[in-house]
């Protein structure tokens, strides 16, 4: 068994000497998948995503700069795995802080809060008086400057500023309710 490991180690070292980063990655991709499944206990569905992200990050590095490919790949994959777990933790905490609390409360599916927020924003904008709504929509959704809005609506810049202030105050008062 030791001879086989030495032979494989020699083949890897020879391949690394003149190999491109793609070659090195292909050589170690199977090992990386096993590492993720066994060592990090990543979900099988997540493993391929992590492997692809690791490949993308590794492709940015020159192959000659990497002395220990397995160490580089495992560290990179571990960082990607931890970043994903951290992001998921933040999402769950946010979902739990916004979701209705209490016994028997249904868990909120991902994306539902965003849909509800978009619907609430639409209702809020539609409830604004017409003059405020026009200025607000042109500013926030068409990214027009106050001067462009004034020219488009044939009103003064000062009126645009006043209406925008009123539109924002309207939004703030409705969101407080």
N, C-alpha and C positions, 0 to 999 in steps of 0.2 A: 504494500500500500504506500509506503514511504517513497519508493521508486516512482510510482505513478504520480504522486504529488510533486516530486522534483521535476519530472518530465513536463507536467502541466505548467509548473512555475517557470521552467526554462522557455517553453513555448510562449508564455505570456510576456516574459522579459524580451524575447526576440521580437515579438509582435509590437511591443511598445517602442522599441528602438526607432523604427522607421514608420510607425503607424500614424494615421490621422486620428483626430478625436473621434470621428465616426467609427473607425475600426476598434478603437479602445472601448468605446461605449458598447458596441455590439458584442465584444469579447466578454464584457462584464455584466451585461443586461440581465442575464439569467440569474447570476449571483445576486444582483441588486433586488430582483423580484423576491427571491428567497429571503434575503435580509429584511425586506419590508414586511413580509408575511410573518416570519418567525420572530425576529428581534423586536420590531416595532409594533407587531400585532396589528398592522394596518388591515383594514377591510379589503377583501379581494377586489371589490368594485373600485376602490381608491388607488390600488397599486398601479394600475396602468397609467392613471393620470399623473401620479407622482413620478413614475419612470419617465414619462414624456417630458414633464417639467424639468426633471434632472438632466435629461438629454439636451433640452433647449439651453439650460444654463451651462452645461459642459461644453456645448458647441461654441460658446463665446470665448473659451479658454484655448490657448495654443497647446497642442498635445505635449510639446516639449517642456511646458511649464509644470506639468503634473508628474511628480515623481512616484507617488503612490496612488494609482488610479482607484483602487477599492476604498481607500481612506477618503479620497476626494469625493467619490460618488456617494459613499455612505453618509458623510457629513452634509453634503448638499441635499440628499434625499431626506435626511433627518430634519434639516432646517425647513424644507418644504412641508414635511409632515406636521411639524410643530406649528408652523405658520397657519396651516389649514385648520388644525385643532383650535388654535387661538381664535381665529376668525369665527369658527362655528360656535365657540363658547360665548363670544361677544354677541353674536346673533341670538343665541338662546337667551342670554341675560336680557337683551333688549326686548325680545318677544315676550318674555315673562314679565317684564316691568310694564309693558304696554297692555298686555292681555288682561282680560277681566280675571280677577282673583276670586278665590272662593272654592268651596267644596263642590265637586261635580262640574266645574268649569271645563268646557271642552278645550283641548289644546288647539292653538291657532296654527293652521297649516302655513308653511313658508309662502310668502308672496301675497297672502291675504291682507296683511297689514298695509302693504304697499298699494294694493288695489283699493282698499278702504280709504287710504289717505288721498289717493288720486280722485276718487269719487267725492270725497269731502271738499277737496280743493275746487273741483268743478262746481259743486253746489255753492260754495262761498263766492266764487267769481260771478256766477249767474245771479246771485242775490245782490250784488253791488249795483248802485245806480249807474245808468248807462255811461255818463261822462267819466266816472271813475274807472269803470270796467275797461273802456276803450284805452285809456292812458295806461292802466296797469297791464293789460294784455300786450300792448305794443312794446312796453318797456321790458316786461319779464319774459315774454315768449318770442317776440321778434327781435329782441335785443337792440331796439332803436334808442338813440340818444334823445334827450329832452328836445333838442333843436329839431331833430328829424320828426319826432312826434308832433311838435308844434306845427311844422310845415305840412305834415300829412293831414292833421285835423283842422288846419287853418285857424289855430288859436295861438296865443302868445306863449313863450317859454315859461313865463311866470305862472300862467294858468296851468300849464302842464305840471309844474312843480307843486302847485297848490293841490291839484287833483290827485297827484301821486301821493302826497302826504295824507290826504283824506282817504284814499284807497287803502293805504297801509294801516291807518288808524281803524278803518272799518274791519280789515282782516284781523287785527289784534283784538278788537272788542269781541268779534264773533268767536275767535279761538279761545278767549277767556271763558266764554259762556259754557 
